[in-house]
């Protein structure tokens, strides 16, 4: 299986959920190239310090745009973005742009644990996945 480039992002109220979910797939994530927005990446690395993960800027400070640029330049294979649908986000336009780019460039995106788990199981079954 070729290593995938996976983006990991979570709104504040969903960060613990993402960290726990990553733990469910930890052996798998150790085989791939991971990128996370700043605070999300900090929480993941605190829980799993031996995980290889590149931290980008915090989402509101440009991390969402960094992931978007990676999508546009074909450097991201998948995006896991646990969104908080109940809390208004001051950088909502950045979030919408990231989801739009994922759609435009045909990048699988999961915004909750149910979809993320289905996506992971599909990728684990198809060892030759290529978006």
N, C-alpha and C positions, 0 to 999 in steps of 0.2 A: 504494500500500500504506500502510495506516495504521500509524504506529509502534507497536510492541509494547513492553510493559513486561516485562523479563526479569530474573529473579533468578539470580545466579551464586554458588555456594557449593562449597567443596571441603574435605575433611578434609586435614590436614597432609601426609600421604603422597601425596595426589592433586593438590595445588596446582599443581605444575609441569605435570602432565598437562592440567589445565584451562587454564592459561595458554597452553600450546602449542595446544590445541584452539581456543581463542578466536582465536588467530592465523590458523587455517585459515579462519575465517569473519569476519575483521576488517572487510572492506567492508560486510558485512551488519550487523554489530553497530554500526557507525557510524551506521546509520539508525534505531536504536531506543534506548529509554530503559533503561539498565542499572542494576541495583542489586546490590551484593555485600556479603557480610559483611566485617567490617573487614580481617582479614589477607589473605583471598582478594582483596579489592579492591586492597589495597596491592600485592600481587604482580602483578596484572593491569596496574595503572597504571605500575608500574616497567618492565614490558615494552612497554607501549603508552601512553606519557604523554599523547598527544593524544586518547585515547579519553574520551568523556564518560561518566562512571560515578559514581554516588552510593554512597559507602561508608557502610554501617550499622555498628553495633557488632559486635565479634567475636562469632562464634556462641555460645560459652559465656557471654558477658556480655550476651546478649539479642538478638543479631543474627538468630538463628533465629526468635525470637518476633516481631521486627520484620517479617520476611518473612511469617510466619504472619498477622500483622495485615493486611498488604497483601493477602494472599489473601482473607481474610474480608471485606475492604472493597472487593473487586473492583478492586484496583489493581495486580494482577500477572497477566500473561497466560501466563507460562511459567516453569518453574523447572528450572535445570540444577544438579544437586547431585551432584558426584562423591564418592561415599562410599568409605570404606576398610573393607571387610568383615572385614579380618584384625586390626584394632587395636581394643581396647575403648575406648569413648568415655565419659568421665565425664558428659557431657551427652547421653547416648543418648536419654533421654526427650524432650528438645527435638527431636532429629532425627526420632524417631518421630512426634511431634506435627506436625511440618512435612510429613512424608510423608502423614500422615492428613488434614491440611487440604487438601493438594493433591488427594487422592482425593475427599474430600467435596465440594469446590467445583469439581471437574472441570477442574483445572489440569493441563496436560501437565507431566510431570516425567521427567527423564532422570537416571539415577544412574551412567551409564558412557558412554564415548565412542561405542560402537556405537549405543545408543539416542539419544544426543544428536545424532549425525550424521543419523540417520534423521528425527528430529524437525525438525531444521533444513532438511533437504531437502524435507520435506513442507510446511513453512511457506513456503519459497522458491517452491515450485510453486504453492501456493494464496495468491495475493497478497491475498485478502480474508479471511484467517484471523481468526476471532473465537471465543474459547473459549465 
